Amino acid sequence: MLEMARIAEEAGLDILGVGEHHGLRYVNSATATTIAAMAVTAKRIKLTSATTLLSTADPVRTFQEFATADLVSNGRMEIIFGRGAFADNVSLFGFDLEDYDALFLDEPLPR
């Protein structure tokens, strides 16, 4: 991932997005940390999450992690929130897949 940031910057790209995945078959599960490390490797390019899964994350903790990455990057950090393309993370965080829509909309979960 760090090499990818360096190559993207050398190629002249303006922005590079990092996806968030929590399954074993994916490399990145700590997007803000990965972006902070990439910011040290690449000095100019903007770095963004390519969907931060706020529906299964603590919003305050997420803000703190990305605010820190923004400081490390000297303001080159951007964030995209969404529900993602995969629903498998819902059960990984102890939620029921039937609550997928309610989690995304921040509605009370049925009891």
N, C-alpha and C positions, 0 to 999 in steps of 0.2 A: 504494500500500500504506500509506503514511503517512497519507494522507487517510482511508483506510478505518479505520485505528485510531482516529483522532480522531472520526469519525462513530459508530463502535461505542461508544466511551466516552460520547459525548453522548447516545446512545440508551439508555444504562443497562445495556448488556451487562456481564456479569461476566468473560467470558473470550473471547479471539479466537485462533483457530488459524491457523497459516500452513503451507501445504503445501510440500513440497520436491520440485522437479522439475528435471531437468537437460536436457530437450529444448528445442530452439529455440522451440517454440510456447508456452512457459510463461514467466512473468515472474520467478519466484523460484528461484534455485539456491543461494543462500547464506542459509539460514533464520536462523541465529543472528545474522548481521549485520543482516538485515532486521528481526528482532525487536528488536535493540538500538536501531535507528533508530526503530522504532515506539514503544519505551518512552520515548524523549525527547519524542515528539509527544503521547502519551497518558500521563497521570500516575497513573491509578488502576487501569485494567483489567489483569487478568492476561493474559499472552501465552504461547502455547504453540506448539510445533511440532505440525503435524497429520500426523505420521509422519516421523520422522528415519530415513533409510535407513542403518542401521548396518551392514547386510550388505555394502555397498560402500564404507564409509567407515572411516577409521582411528579406533578408539574413543577413543584418548587425545586426538587432535586434536579430535574431536567434543566430548569433555568440556570441553576448554579453551575452545573457542568458545562453548559454552552457559554455562559458568561465568562468562565475561566478560559475556555478555548478561545473566545474572542479576545481576551487580554493577551494570551500567548501569541495570537496571530496579528496583533496590532490592528484590530478592527476589520480583519478580512473574513470573518466568520458570518455565515448566514444560516438560517434554519428553516426547514420546511416541515410543517406538521401534517400528519394525516393518519390514516388507518392502515396503510401499507397494502401490499398486494397478496400477502399470505396471512392466513388466520391461525396458523399453527402456534404462534407466540401466545395466543390467548390462554391456552391450557398450560403452557410453560410457566406462566405467572400465576397459576392457580385459579383462573377464571373459567367459567362455563362458556363454551362456544355459543350457546343460546343467548348469552348476554352481550354478544359482539356489538350489536347496534346500540344498545344502552350504554355500553362503555364508551363508545366513540362519541355519543351525544351527551355524555356526562349526566345521564339520567339515573335515578335510584334503581338499583338492581332489585328484581322481584325476589321475594323471600319465600 
